[in-house]
Amino acid sequence: MSQRLDKFIASQGTLSRSDATRLVRRGRVTVNGAVCRDAAFKIEEADVVVAVDGTPIVYQKFVYLMMNKPAGILCVSRDPKVKTVVDLLPPEQQRKGLFPAGRLDKDTVGLVILTDDGDFAHRMLAPKKAVAKCYHVRLDGPLSDEDVAAFREGIVLADGTLCRPASLKILEDGNEPLAEVVITEGRYHQIKRMFGVRDRGVNWLKRVSIGRLQLDTRLKEGESRYLTADELSKLFV
């Protein structure tokens, strides 16, 4: 599908259409090696090489990123007062329209997917898809087999909401145990509220996987990278 040169440039980064138009008119844009000063020039994304100041633009219809979210960062696109996950992206990964596909609480860490593909995010988050999300959680009191059974049967929250059956596995026993929780929905503060029903507080919470996609352990908190096609397929299995 053909599109205007200025629209193409703007779609691949953070520039506005007017900014892209100015670049073109100033002769800073080439199409297949030749300077093009016509912002309305029609191009086919797959058949041309567009470069700005000599740097080729690698066309991506949509972007999919994995981030290891740190604590204290809002899991939203923009906030006028505090830093968000989008603000953490390095310049080369910044792009208009990026948003987190599914939120984590401000103090929760771990796997976040950022994209500008709304249909993809809808499929990942749709309740009927029941995509599993796995968390590691550190609690303020011991767990029992009764807690494991309660999660398996479906926790009823304090407001009467019935949660879907979930998996609870004790990874480290003791007075401040480490547990693994797998849920297939994403209610507000769900894991904290589920443990609250069992008279347990959450001291630390980390999302480690979505579907079969595991958080890349090489990513430090606050770092992000592009997802591969194979990794994307693991989200829906």
C-alpha positions as CSV (number, residue, x, y, z in Angstrom):
1,M,0.0,0.0,0.0
2,S,1.3,3.4,-1.0
3,Q,1.5,6.4,1.4
4,R,2.9,9.9,1.5
5,L,6.5,10.3,2.3
6,D,5.9,12.6,5.3
7,K,3.4,10.2,6.7
8,F,5.7,7.3,6.3
9,I,8.6,9.1,8.1
10,A,6.3,10.2,11.0
11,S,4.8,6.7,11.4
12,Q,8.3,5.2,12.1
13,G,9.3,7.4,15.1
14,T,8.2,10.3,17.2
15,L,8.2,13.1,14.6
16,S,5.0,14.8,13.8
17,R,3.8,15.1,10.1
18,S,4.8,18.7,10.0
19,D,8.3,17.9,11.4
20,A,8.7,15.2,8.8
21,T,7.6,17.6,6.0
22,R,10.2,20.1,7.1
23,L,12.9,17.5,6.9
24,V,11.8,16.6,3.4
25,R,11.7,20.2,2.2
26,R,15.2,20.8,3.6
27,G,16.6,18.0,1.4
28,R,17.5,15.8,4.4
29,V,15.5,12.8,3.1
30,T,16.4,10.5,0.3
31,V,14.3,7.9,-1.5
32,N,16.4,5.1,-3.1
33,G,19.5,7.3,-2.7
34,A,18.0,10.4,-4.4
35,V,17.1,13.5,-2.5
36,C,13.3,14.0,-2.5
37,R,11.8,17.4,-1.5
38,D,8.2,16.5,-2.1
39,A,6.5,15.5,1.2
40,A,3.5,14.2,-0.8
41,F,5.6,11.8,-2.9
42,K,3.9,8.4,-2.8
43,I,6.0,5.4,-1.8
44,E,5.5,1.7,-1.4
45,E,7.0,0.7,2.0
46,A,8.3,-2.7,0.8
47,D,9.9,-1.4,-2.4
48,V,11.9,1.7,-1.3
49,V,14.8,2.7,1.0
50,V,14.0,6.0,2.8
51,A,16.8,7.6,4.7
52,V,17.0,10.7,6.9
53,D,20.4,12.3,7.1
54,G,21.9,9.2,5.5
55,T,20.3,6.8,8.1
56,P,17.9,4.3,6.5
57,I,14.5,3.9,8.1
58,V,13.7,0.2,8.8
59,Y,9.9,0.0,8.2
60,Q,7.9,-1.7,10.9
61,K,4.1,-1.7,10.7
62,F,3.9,-2.3,14.4
63,V,6.3,-2.4,17.3
64,Y,6.4,-5.1,20.0
65,L,8.8,-4.6,23.0
66,M,9.5,-6.5,26.2
67,M,10.4,-4.5,29.2
68,N,11.6,-5.4,32.7
69,K,9.6,-2.9,34.6
70,P,11.2,-1.4,37.8
71,A,9.2,-0.4,40.9
72,G,8.0,3.2,41.2
73,I,7.1,3.6,37.5
74,L,3.6,4.0,36.2
75,C,2.5,1.4,33.7
76,V,0.7,3.8,31.4
77,S,1.6,5.7,28.2
78,R,1.9,9.2,29.5
79,D,1.5,11.1,32.8
80,P,2.2,14.8,33.3
81,K,3.7,14.4,36.8
82,V,5.6,11.1,37.0
83,K,7.7,8.9,34.8
84,T,6.0,6.0,32.9
85,V,7.2,2.9,31.2
86,V,7.2,4.6,27.8
87,D,9.5,7.3,29.2
88,L,12.0,4.6,30.0
89,L,12.4,3.6,26.4
90,P,15.7,4.6,24.7
91,P,15.3,7.1,21.7
92,E,15.7,4.3,19.1
93,Q,12.7,2.5,20.5
94,Q,10.5,5.5,21.0
95,R,7.5,5.7,18.6
96,K,4.2,7.5,18.6
97,G,1.2,5.5,19.9
98,L,3.1,3.0,22.1
99,F,1.3,1.8,25.2
100,P,1.6,-1.0,27.7
101,A,-0.5,-4.0,26.8
102,G,-1.8,-4.8,30.3
103,R,-0.8,-2.9,33.4
104,L,1.3,-3.6,36.4
105,D,0.9,-1.7,39.7
106,K,3.3,1.1,40.3
107,D,5.3,-1.0,42.9
108,T,5.1,-4.3,40.9
109,V,8.1,-5.2,38.7
110,G,8.7,-7.5,35.8
111,L,7.4,-8.3,32.4
112,V,5.6,-5.7,30.4
113,I,4.7,-5.7,26.7
114,L,4.6,-2.4,24.9
115,T,3.2,-2.0,21.5
116,D,1.2,0.3,19.1
117,D,-0.9,-2.6,17.8
118,G,-4.3,-2.3,19.4
119,D,-5.7,-5.5,17.9
120,F,-2.8,-7.5,19.3
121,A,-3.2,-6.0,22.7
122,H,-7.0,-6.8,22.6
123,R,-6.3,-10.4,21.8
124,M,-3.7,-10.7,24.6
125,L,-6.0,-9.1,27.2
126,A,-9.4,-10.5,26.1
127,P,-10.9,-12.5,29.0
128,K,-12.1,-15.2,26.7
129,K,-8.5,-15.9,25.6
130,A,-7.6,-16.7,29.2
131,V,-3.9,-15.9,28.6
132,A,-1.9,-17.1,31.7
133,K,0.1,-14.6,33.6
134,C,2.7,-15.9,36.0
135,Y,4.0,-14.0,39.1
136,H,6.5,-14.5,41.8
137,V,5.3,-13.0,45.1
138,R,7.0,-12.5,48.6
139,L,4.5,-12.6,51.4
140,D,4.4,-11.4,55.0
141,G,3.3,-14.7,56.6
142,P,3.4,-18.5,56.0
143,L,1.3,-20.3,53.5
144,S,-0.5,-23.6,53.9
145,D,-2.1,-26.3,51.8
146,E,-5.4,-24.6,52.6
147,D,-4.3,-21.5,50.8
148,V,-3.2,-23.5,47.8
149,A,-6.6,-25.2,47.7
150,A,-8.5,-21.9,48.0
151,F,-6.7,-20.5,45.0
152,R,-7.4,-23.6,43.0
153,E,-11.1,-23.4,43.8
154,G,-11.3,-19.7,43.0
155,I,-10.9,-16.9,45.6
156,V,-13.9,-14.7,46.4
157,L,-12.7,-11.2,46.9
158,A,-13.8,-8.9,49.7
159,D,-16.3,-7.2,47.4
160,G,-17.9,-10.5,46.5
161,T,-16.1,-10.9,43.1
162,L,-15.4,-14.5,42.2
163,C,-11.9,-15.0,40.7
164,R,-11.2,-17.7,38.2
165,P,-9.3,-20.7,39.6
166,A,-5.6,-19.9,39.9
167,S,-2.5,-21.9,40.6
168,L,-0.5,-21.2,43.8
169,K,2.8,-23.0,44.4
170,I,5.0,-22.5,47.4
171,L,8.6,-22.0,46.1
172,E,10.2,-21.1,49.5
173,D,8.6,-21.9,52.8
174,G,8.9,-19.9,56.0
175,N,7.5,-16.8,57.7
176,E,8.1,-14.7,54.5
177,P,7.6,-17.3,51.8
178,L,8.1,-17.0,48.1
179,A,5.3,-18.3,46.0
180,E,4.3,-18.6,42.3
181,V,0.9,-17.5,41.2
182,V,-0.7,-18.1,37.8
183,I,-3.9,-16.3,36.9
184,T,-5.8,-16.0,33.6
185,E,-7.5,-12.6,34.3
186,G,-6.3,-9.2,35.3
187,R,-8.5,-7.5,37.9
188,Y,-7.4,-4.4,39.7
189,H,-4.8,-5.3,42.3
190,Q,-6.0,-8.9,41.9
191,I,-3.1,-10.8,43.5
192,K,-2.8,-8.5,46.4
193,R,-6.6,-8.7,47.0
194,M,-6.6,-12.5,46.7
195,F,-3.9,-12.8,49.3
196,G,-5.7,-10.2,51.4
197,V,-8.7,-12.6,51.7
198,R,-6.2,-15.2,53.1
199,D,-4.9,-12.6,55.6
200,R,-1.6,-12.3,53.9
201,G,0.1,-9.1,52.7
202,V,2.3,-8.9,49.6
203,N,5.8,-7.5,50.2
204,W,7.1,-7.9,46.6
205,L,5.5,-8.9,43.3
206,K,7.1,-9.7,40.0
207,R,5.5,-10.8,36.7
208,V,7.8,-13.4,35.1
209,S,5.8,-14.7,32.1
210,I,2.8,-14.1,29.9
211,G,1.6,-17.2,28.1
212,R,4.8,-19.1,27.4
213,L,6.8,-15.9,27.0
214,Q,9.3,-15.7,29.8
215,L,10.9,-12.4,30.9
216,D,14.4,-12.2,29.5
217,T,16.6,-12.5,32.6
218,R,19.4,-10.6,30.8
219,L,17.2,-7.4,30.9
220,K,18.0,-5.3,33.8
221,E,15.2,-3.4,35.5
222,G,14.2,-0.5,33.2
223,E,15.7,-2.1,30.1
224,S,13.7,-3.2,27.0
225,R,14.2,-4.9,23.7
226,Y,12.2,-5.9,20.6
227,L,10.3,-9.2,20.6
228,T,11.0,-11.8,17.9
229,A,8.2,-13.3,15.9
230,D,8.7,-16.6,17.7
231,E,8.4,-14.9,21.1
232,L,5.2,-13.2,20.0
233,S,3.7,-16.6,19.1
234,K,4.3,-17.8,22.6
235,L,1.9,-15.3,24.0
236,F,-1.1,-17.1,22.7
237,V,-0.3,-20.7,23.3
